[in-house]
Amino acid sequence: MKAAVVYESIYGNTHSIAQAIAEGLGSAGAAHVVSVEEAARMDLSGIDLLVVGGPTHAHGMTRTQTRHAAVQDAMSRDKGLTIDPSAGGLGLRDWLDALGPSSGRAAAFDTRVDMPELLTGHAAKGIGKKLKKHGFELVVDPESFLVTGDSGLLPGEQERARRWGEMLAMTLSDEQQPST
Ligand SMILES: Cc1cc2nc3c(=O)[nH]c(=O)nc-3n(C[C@H](O)[C@H](O)[C@H](O)COP(=O)(O)O)c2cc1C
């Protein structure tokens, strides 16, 4: 199985989660972690599973304005936040909007603050909707991985992401078993 985990990340948390998901998927074959900027230059046609994730900003996927606000926030306050090397490029929303008609299997995830979803929103929901609109089949429900109010990953979330990747790999291998 060939999988790609496409991520957008400003402070690095979604990037870490993407790497952990790829580790979990690794048991089923190669899983490449690529930034959304790299994904825009890739041919995705040979990919068996496309996993797409980004941070929740203003209750949904990032926008140009929220990405700028995130960078400004990190620079203006001493919160110990670092900017991910991939930040500053293309956002997931624009990449997804530009994807042509597609097919194949996919899954969506996000990072969001550890509070009830009603208050935080959930970028993965929008990511999943756009993937479906382009023709992908979502193999699992969109998933969130949680950060603190200061945008640091909650303890245990990387391990949970690794297990989520393993679960995705199992879902696919179950589907590929011939029925008896
Ligand atoms: C401009 C801005 C808006 C945000 N809006 C939300 C929000 O609506 N809901 C939420 O749960 N988290 C929100 N957050 C927190 C982000 O979800 C958090 O910074 C992100 O998950 C960290 O991922 P990253 O390290 O990959 O950038 C916001 C953060 C920024 C900078």
The ligand as a MOL file (V3000), in Angstrom:
LIG
                    3D

  0  0  0     0  0            999 V3000
M  V30 BEGIN CTAB
M  V30 COUNTS 31 33 0 0 0
M  V30 BEGIN ATOM
M  V30 1 C -5.5250 32.5840 14.2040 0
M  V30 2 C -5.8530 31.3440 14.9840 0
M  V30 3 C -7.1670 30.9240 15.1100 0
M  V30 4 C -7.4550 29.7520 15.8410 0
M  V30 5 N -8.7530 29.3450 15.9220 0
M  V30 6 C -9.0420 28.1980 16.5640 0
M  V30 7 C -10.3740 27.7040 16.6170 0
M  V30 8 O -11.3270 28.3070 16.1000 0
M  V30 9 N -10.6000 26.5120 17.2270 0
M  V30 10 C -9.5800 25.7980 17.8020 0
M  V30 11 O -9.8450 24.7230 18.3440 0
M  V30 12 N -8.3020 26.2350 17.7690 0
M  V30 13 C -8.0110 27.4040 17.1750 0
M  V30 14 N -6.7200 27.8400 17.1270 0
M  V30 15 C -5.6560 27.0110 17.7100 0
M  V30 16 C -5.0880 26.1100 16.6230 0
M  V30 17 O -5.9940 25.0780 16.3470 0
M  V30 18 C -3.7230 25.5610 17.0260 0
M  V30 19 O -2.8200 26.6560 17.0400 0
M  V30 20 C -3.2890 24.5280 16.0060 0
M  V30 21 O -4.0070 23.3410 16.1780 0
M  V30 22 C -1.8540 24.2190 16.1240 0
M  V30 23 O -1.4920 23.4930 14.9760 0
M  V30 24 P -0.1180 23.7860 14.2290 0
M  V30 25 O 0.9290 23.7400 15.3280 0
M  V30 26 O 0.0480 22.6820 13.2830 0
M  V30 27 O -0.1810 25.1310 13.5920 0
M  V30 28 C -6.4150 29.0110 16.4430 0
M  V30 29 C -5.0910 29.4420 16.3080 0
M  V30 30 C -4.8130 30.5910 15.5880 0
M  V30 31 C -3.3870 31.0300 15.4720 0
M  V30 END ATOM
M  V30 BEGIN BOND
M  V30 1 1 1 2
M  V30 2 1 2 3
M  V30 3 2 2 30
M  V30 4 2 3 4
M  V30 5 1 4 5
M  V30 6 1 4 28
M  V30 7 2 5 6
M  V30 8 1 6 7
M  V30 9 1 6 13
M  V30 10 2 7 8
M  V30 11 1 7 9
M  V30 12 1 9 10
M  V30 13 2 10 11
M  V30 14 1 10 12
M  V30 15 2 12 13
M  V30 16 1 13 14
M  V30 17 1 14 15
M  V30 18 1 14 28
M  V30 19 1 15 16
M  V30 20 1 16 17
M  V30 21 1 16 18
M  V30 22 1 18 19
M  V30 23 1 18 20
M  V30 24 1 20 21
M  V30 25 1 20 22
M  V30 26 1 22 23
M  V30 27 1 23 24
M  V30 28 2 24 25
M  V30 29 1 24 26
M  V30 30 1 24 27
M  V30 31 2 28 29
M  V30 32 1 29 30
M  V30 33 1 30 31
M  V30 END BOND
M  V30 END CTAB
M  END
